[in-house]
Amino acid sequence: MLIKDTSFIDKPLLAQGKVRNIYDLGDSLLLVVTDRISAFDVIFDELIPDKGRVLSSISAFWFDFTKDILPNHVITTDVSKYPQGFDKYAEELEGRSMLVKKAEMLPAECIVRGYLEGSALKEYKKSGTVGGIKMPEGMVQGDKLPEPLFTPSTKADEGHDINITYEQLVDLIGEADASALRDASLALYKKVSEYALTKGLILADTKFEFGKIDGVLTVCDEMFTPDSSRFWDLKDYQPGRAQKSFDKQFLREWLETLDWDKTYPAPHLPQEIIDKTAEKYRECYRLLTGKEI
């Protein structure tokens, strides 16, 4: 079942992102992941089969896997345990939703980079730094960094987030919270990146969102999904070029071949591109969890 929107739910919609829709249920929130896909901040008309279920199920897997490091906001992913009235949406919500606690969100995207790619590569080519930190000379695309780096950004309501230094994060939220975010982010990255290697995947970089629940730092939103992380094929890994990636990088690379100015409206996605993108998501889930979606 493909889900483009959640208009079938007769509850007030609190917020709608590019992919997720959020409902306020009073003392909790319901997160529903659709099959929408975006690239370059533009949402496409076409849907990607199983994408919402992959993202929600991978997040649920990682929330459980990392609960020894930090609490998370998940109450349950069992639709039968959702508040009264949601049982009539069981078929639509199964596998693509979770009931979560409300949190006081901190105003930062917490990014950990283990390899030179994306905006880190652009910064390095320009100034020889990543996140304002000096890197060795002569590094190439895809190189492993000397150590994983915490490189925060500010969350933007629209458009691209803005990379900031750790010192700027301290100015924004204070030393205690900034250091807690850094330590938690690096610990989460370390555990999951080591696990991913045993499954033949490199976790190149990832991003988190954190909040506080009853004053306790808690990881929220999504975790280590193909939309928030770069997973590379370990067997195919070769610095100096783009890597085989289990995310929408495949879609981005195809879009780069088009005469498109990366503004709305988005170009039409051929069925072949839809199918290959869907398989990238399914394969990532299969490799990481050992299960079929």
DRENZA-724511 format. One record per residue (C-alpha): x, y, z negated. Coordinates in Angstrom, 2 decimals, decimal comma. Each point is the difference from the previous one (the first is absolute). Layout:
N
site xx=X&yy=Y&zz=Z
...
% end
This chain:
293
site xx=0,00&yy=0,00&zz=0,00
site xx=1,41&yy=3,37&zz=1,06
site xx=-0,66&yy=2,98&zz=-2,26
site xx=0,34&yy=3,51&zz=1,44
site xx=-1,70&yy=1,88&zz=-2,82
site xx=-1,86&yy=-0,78&zz=-3,22
site xx=-3,29&yy=1,70&zz=0,76
site xx=-1,73&yy=-3,30&zz=-0,89
site xx=0,71&yy=0,80&zz=-3,69
site xx=-2,81&yy=2,12&zz=-1,45
site xx=2,23&yy=1,69&zz=-2,59
site xx=1,58&yy=3,49&zz=0,11
site xx=3,35&yy=-0,02&zz=1,83
site xx=2,63&yy=1,67&zz=-2,18
site xx=2,81&yy=0,19&zz=2,55
site xx=0,90&yy=-1,29&zz=3,45
site xx=3,56&yy=-0,48&zz=1,16
site xx=1,30&yy=-1,13&zz=3,36
site xx=-0,58&yy=-3,62&zz=-0,98
site xx=-1,53&yy=-0,14&zz=-3,51
site xx=-3,36&yy=1,14&zz=-1,31
site xx=-0,46&yy=0,61&zz=-3,73
site xx=-3,21&yy=-0,15&zz=-2,04
site xx=-0,41&yy=1,43&zz=-3,50
site xx=-1,85&yy=-2,51&zz=-2,18
site xx=0,16&yy=2,06&zz=-3,18
site xx=2,65&yy=-1,66&zz=-2,14
site xx=1,72&yy=-1,63&zz=2,99
site xx=0,69&yy=0,39&zz=3,72
site xx=-0,68&yy=-2,32&zz=2,90
site xx=2,68&yy=0,00&zz=2,72
site xx=-1,08&yy=-1,37&zz=3,36
site xx=2,55&yy=-0,51&zz=2,78
site xx=-1,37&yy=0,33&zz=3,52
site xx=1,51&yy=-1,30&zz=3,23
site xx=0,79&yy=3,51&zz=1,22
site xx=3,54&yy=0,74&zz=1,09
site xx=1,85&yy=3,28&zz=0,29
site xx=3,30&yy=1,04&zz=1,47
site xx=1,66&yy=3,42&zz=-0,07
site xx=-2,86&yy=1,06&zz=-2,34
site xx=-2,65&yy=-0,67&zz=2,69
site xx=-2,72&yy=-2,61&zz=-0,53
site xx=-0,81&yy=-2,24&zz=2,98
site xx=-3,48&yy=-0,97&zz=1,15
site xx=0,96&yy=-3,66&zz=0,32
site xx=0,13&yy=-2,30&zz=-3,02
site xx=2,69&yy=-2,57&zz=-0,85
site xx=-1,48&yy=-3,40&zz=-0,94
site xx=0,83&yy=-1,15&zz=-3,57
site xx=2,03&yy=3,15&zz=-0,73
site xx=-2,11&yy=1,06&zz=-2,98
site xx=0,04&yy=-3,48&zz=-1,48
site xx=3,76&yy=-0,27&zz=0,48
site xx=0,69&yy=3,33&zz=-1,72
site xx=-2,34&yy=-0,63&zz=-2,93
site xx=1,14&yy=-3,61&zz=-0,51
site xx=3,71&yy=0,88&zz=0,17
site xx=-0,49&yy=2,78&zz=-2,55
site xx=-1,85&yy=-2,40&zz=-2,31
site xx=2,85&yy=-2,52&zz=0,36
site xx=2,65&yy=2,59&zz=-0,91
site xx=-1,98&yy=1,54&zz=-2,86
site xx=-0,05&yy=-3,45&zz=-1,61
site xx=3,64&yy=-0,74&zz=0,91
site xx=1,31&yy=3,21&zz=-1,61
site xx=-2,24&yy=0,26&zz=-3,06
site xx=2,95&yy=-0,93&zz=-2,24
site xx=1,76&yy=3,22&zz=1,07
site xx=-2,85&yy=2,48&zz=-0,18
site xx=-3,77&yy=-0,02&zz=-0,56
site xx=-2,21&yy=0,51&zz=3,06
site xx=-3,50&yy=1,34&zz=0,46
site xx=-1,71&yy=-3,20&zz=1,19
site xx=-3,05&yy=-1,24&zz=-1,91
site xx=-1,04&yy=-2,72&zz=2,44
site xx=-0,14&yy=-0,93&zz=3,68
site xx=-2,82&yy=-2,49&zz=-0,64
site xx=-3,10&yy=1,54&zz=1,62
site xx=-2,27&yy=-2,07&zz=-2,26
site xx=1,41&yy=1,94&zz=-2,96
site xx=-0,70&yy=3,43&zz=1,50
site xx=-2,72&yy=2,14&zz=-1,59
site xx=-3,61&yy=-0,96&zz=0,59
site xx=-1,25&yy=0,64&zz=3,51
site xx=3,25&yy=-0,66&zz=1,84
site xx=-0,75&yy=-3,70&zz=0,43
site xx=-2,08&yy=0,87&zz=3,08
site xx=3,20&yy=1,25&zz=1,67
site xx=2,00&yy=-3,12&zz=-0,88
site xx=0,62&yy=-1,07&zz=3,60
site xx=1,26&yy=3,44&zz=1,04
site xx=2,11&yy=0,61&zz=-3,13
site xx=1,55&yy=-3,44&zz=-0,50
site xx=3,78&yy=0,16&zz=0,39
site xx=0,13&yy=3,70&zz=0,88
site xx=-0,93&yy=1,72&zz=-3,27
site xx=0,98&yy=0,33&zz=-3,63
site xx=-1,54&yy=1,47&zz=-3,13
site xx=2,54&yy=2,19&zz=-1,77
site xx=0,37&yy=2,15&zz=-3,09
site xx=-0,04&yy=3,76&zz=0,32
site xx=3,38&yy=1,63&zz=-0,50
site xx=1,38&yy=3,50&zz=-0,35
site xx=2,12&yy=-0,01&zz=3,16
site xx=3,47&yy=1,57&zz=0,09
site xx=0,57&yy=2,42&zz=2,92
site xx=2,83&yy=-1,85&zz=1,76
site xx=0,65&yy=-2,74&zz=2,50
site xx=2,73&yy=-2,24&zz=-1,43
site xx=2,16&yy=-1,38&zz=2,79
site xx=2,82&yy=-2,51&zz=-0,33
site xx=2,36&yy=-0,48&zz=2,93
site xx=2,36&yy=-2,93&zz=0,30
site xx=0,91&yy=0,47&zz=3,66
site xx=0,61&yy=2,88&zz=2,39
site xx=-3,17&yy=0,50&zz=2,02
site xx=-2,82&yy=2,47&zz=0,60
site xx=0,31&yy=3,46&zz=-1,51
site xx=3,08&yy=-1,16&zz=-1,91
site xx=1,75&yy=-0,70&zz=3,30
site xx=-1,00&yy=3,41&zz=1,33
site xx=1,36&yy=1,72&zz=-3,13
site xx=3,23&yy=-2,00&zz=0,13
site xx=0,62&yy=0,91&zz=3,64
site xx=-0,55&yy=3,66&zz=-0,85
site xx=1,88&yy=0,34&zz=-3,27
site xx=1,59&yy=-3,31&zz=-0,97
site xx=-2,34&yy=-0,29&zz=-2,97
site xx=-3,09&yy=-1,98&zz=-1,03
site xx=-2,30&yy=1,70&zz=-2,46
site xx=2,68&yy=2,64&zz=-0,43
site xx=2,53&yy=-2,66&zz=-1,06
site xx=3,25&yy=-0,26&zz=1,96
site xx=0,37&yy=-3,28&zz=1,90
site xx=3,12&yy=-1,67&zz=1,48
site xx=1,06&yy=1,17&zz=3,45
site xx=-0,58&yy=-2,09&zz=3,09
site xx=-3,28&yy=-1,63&zz=-1,01
site xx=-2,39&yy=-1,09&zz=2,77
site xx=-3,72&yy=-0,63&zz=0,27
site xx=-1,07&yy=-2,92&zz=-2,20
site xx=3,14&yy=-0,08&zz=-2,14
site xx=-0,45&yy=-1,08&zz=-3,59
site xx=0,52&yy=2,91&zz=-2,39
site xx=2,71&yy=-0,32&zz=-2,70
site xx=-2,86&yy=-0,35&zz=-2,50
site xx=-3,79&yy=0,49&zz=0,12
site xx=-0,89&yy=3,70&zz=-0,22
site xx=-3,01&yy=1,64&zz=-1,63
site xx=-1,09&yy=2,78&zz=2,37
site xx=-3,31&yy=1,59&zz=-1,06
site xx=-2,31&yy=2,16&zz=2,05
site xx=-2,94&yy=2,25&zz=-0,73
site xx=-3,41&yy=-1,30&zz=0,94
site xx=-1,66&yy=2,04&zz=2,72
site xx=-3,78&yy=0,04&zz=0,42
site xx=0,50&yy=0,35&zz=3,73
site xx=2,94&yy=-0,59&zz=2,31
site xx=3,39&yy=-1,41&zz=-1,00
site xx=1,27&yy=-0,20&zz=-3,55
site xx=3,02&yy=2,16&zz=-0,86
site xx=3,20&yy=-1,68&zz=-1,22
site xx=1,38&yy=1,50&zz=-3,21
site xx=3,07&yy=-0,61&zz=-2,17
site xx=-0,12&yy=-1,64&zz=-3,40
site xx=0,75&yy=3,39&zz=-1,55
site xx=-3,04&yy=1,47&zz=1,73
site xx=-2,10&yy=-2,88&zz=-1,34
site xx=1,21&yy=0,85&zz=-3,50
site xx=-1,09&yy=3,59&zz=0,54
site xx=-3,39&yy=-1,27&zz=1,18
site xx=-0,88&yy=-2,52&zz=-2,74
site xx=2,73&yy=0,20&zz=-2,65
site xx=3,09&yy=-2,08&zz=-0,78
site xx=-1,77&yy=-2,74&zz=-1,98
site xx=-2,55&yy=-0,82&zz=2,69
site xx=2,50&yy=0,42&zz=2,84
site xx=2,47&yy=-2,46&zz=-1,53
site xx=-2,81&yy=-2,45&zz=-0,78
site xx=-1,17&yy=0,11&zz=3,63
site xx=3,54&yy=-0,49&zz=1,28
site xx=0,74&yy=-2,94&zz=-2,31
site xx=-3,33&yy=-1,71&zz=0,69
site xx=0,31&yy=0,46&zz=3,77
site xx=3,53&yy=-1,43&zz=0,11
site xx=-0,94&yy=-2,95&zz=-2,22
site xx=-3,01&yy=-0,86&zz=2,18
site xx=2,08&yy=0,27&zz=3,18
site xx=2,75&yy=-2,21&zz=-1,44
site xx=-2,35&yy=-2,82&zz=-0,98
site xx=-1,99&yy=-0,03&zz=3,22
site xx=2,96&yy=0,51&zz=2,35
site xx=1,77&yy=-2,99&zz=-1,58
site xx=-3,13&yy=-2,11&zz=0,38
site xx=-0,53&yy=1,13&zz=3,60
site xx=3,50&yy=-1,16&zz=0,96
site xx=-0,93&yy=-3,54&zz=-1,11
site xx=-2,85&yy=0,19&zz=2,53
site xx=2,23&yy=1,17&zz=2,84
site xx=-0,99&yy=3,66&zz=-0,25
site xx=1,94&yy=3,17&zz=-0,76
site xx=-1,86&yy=2,70&zz=-1,93
site xx=1,55&yy=3,07&zz=1,60
site xx=-1,99&yy=2,60&zz=-1,91
site xx=-3,30&yy=0,49&zz=-1,79
site xx=-2,11&yy=2,60&zz=-1,75
site xx=-2,15&yy=0,02&zz=-3,11
site xx=-2,56&yy=2,15&zz=-1,73
site xx=-0,17&yy=0,10&zz=-3,79
site xx=-2,44&yy=1,29&zz=-2,53
site xx=-0,60&yy=-0,16&zz=-3,72
site xx=-2,72&yy=-2,00&zz=-1,68
site xx=-0,37&yy=0,80&zz=-3,70
site xx=3,41&yy=1,64&zz=0,20
site xx=1,71&yy=-3,10&zz=1,42
site xx=1,83&yy=0,17&zz=3,34
site xx=-1,88&yy=-2,21&zz=2,47
site xx=0,56&yy=-0,87&zz=3,65
site xx=-3,07&yy=0,72&zz=2,13
site xx=-1,32&yy=0,11&zz=3,58
site xx=1,83&yy=-2,66&zz=2,09
site xx=3,25&yy=-1,94&zz=-0,41
site xx=2,52&yy=-1,36&zz=2,50
site xx=-2,46&yy=-0,16&zz=2,89
site xx=0,99&yy=0,30&zz=3,66
site xx=-1,50&yy=3,50&zz=-0,11
site xx=2,11&yy=1,18&zz=-2,96
site xx=3,19&yy=-1,98&zz=0,65
site xx=2,41&yy=-1,05&zz=2,74
site xx=0,52&yy=-3,76&zz=0,10
site xx=2,61&yy=-1,27&zz=2,46
site xx=0,76&yy=-3,47&zz=1,33
site xx=3,19&yy=-1,11&zz=-1,76
site xx=1,00&yy=-2,39&zz=2,80
site xx=-0,27&yy=2,80&zz=2,58
site xx=1,69&yy=2,67&zz=-2,13
site xx=2,74&yy=1,91&zz=1,79
site xx=1,02&yy=3,56&zz=-0,98
site xx=0,36&yy=2,54&zz=2,76
site xx=-3,48&yy=-0,36&zz=1,46
site xx=-3,68&yy=-0,17&zz=-0,96
site xx=-0,86&yy=-3,22&zz=-1,85
site xx=-2,78&yy=-2,52&zz=0,55
site xx=-2,60&yy=1,36&zz=-2,39
site xx=-3,14&yy=-1,50&zz=-1,53
site xx=-2,11&yy=3,13&zz=-0,03
site xx=-1,47&yy=2,55&zz=2,39
site xx=3,46&yy=0,94&zz=1,27
site xx=-0,87&yy=-2,21&zz=2,99
site xx=-2,96&yy=2,28&zz=0,70
site xx=2,08&yy=3,17&zz=-0,48
site xx=2,64&yy=-1,22&zz=2,46
site xx=-2,67&yy=-0,71&zz=2,61
site xx=-1,52&yy=3,44&zz=-0,55
site xx=3,41&yy=1,61&zz=0,55
site xx=-0,08&yy=-1,32&zz=3,58
site xx=-3,17&yy=2,00&zz=0,73
site xx=-0,47&yy=3,58&zz=1,06
site xx=-1,80&yy=0,89&zz=-3,23
site xx=0,61&yy=3,07&zz=-2,18
site xx=-0,84&yy=-1,90&zz=-3,24
site xx=-3,11&yy=2,07&zz=-0,67
site xx=-3,67&yy=-0,97&zz=-0,01
site xx=-1,53&yy=-1,60&zz=2,00
site xx=2,05&yy=-3,17&zz=-0,15
site xx=0,62&yy=-2,02&zz=3,16
site xx=-1,98&yy=-3,17&zz=0,64
site xx=1,70&yy=-3,16&zz=-1,33
site xx=0,06&yy=-2,90&zz=2,48
site xx=-1,14&yy=-3,39&zz=-1,34
site xx=3,55&yy=-1,35&zz=0,26
site xx=1,30&yy=2,71&zz=-2,33
site xx=-2,89&yy=-0,57&zz=-2,44
site xx=0,65&yy=-3,76&zz=-0,07
site xx=3,78&yy=0,33&zz=-0,44
site xx=-0,41&yy=2,59&zz=-2,77
site xx=-2,50&yy=-2,23&zz=-1,81
site xx=2,38&yy=-2,94&zz=0,20
site xx=2,84&yy=2,10&zz=-1,49
site xx=-2,16&yy=0,67&zz=-3,06
site xx=-1,13&yy=-3,63&zz=-0,31
site xx=3,57&yy=-1,27&zz=0,37
site xx=1,24&yy=2,35&zz=-2,74
site xx=-2,66&yy=-1,33&zz=-2,38
site xx=0,76&yy=-3,60&zz=0,99
site xx=3,76&yy=0,34&zz=-0,54
site xx=-0,26&yy=1,84&zz=-3,31
site xx=-2,74&yy=-2,05&zz=-1,67
site xx=0,25&yy=-3,36&zz=1,73
site xx=-3,74&yy=0,17&zz=0,73
site xx=-2,17&yy=0,70&zz=3,02
site xx=-2,22&yy=3,06&zz=-0,16
% end
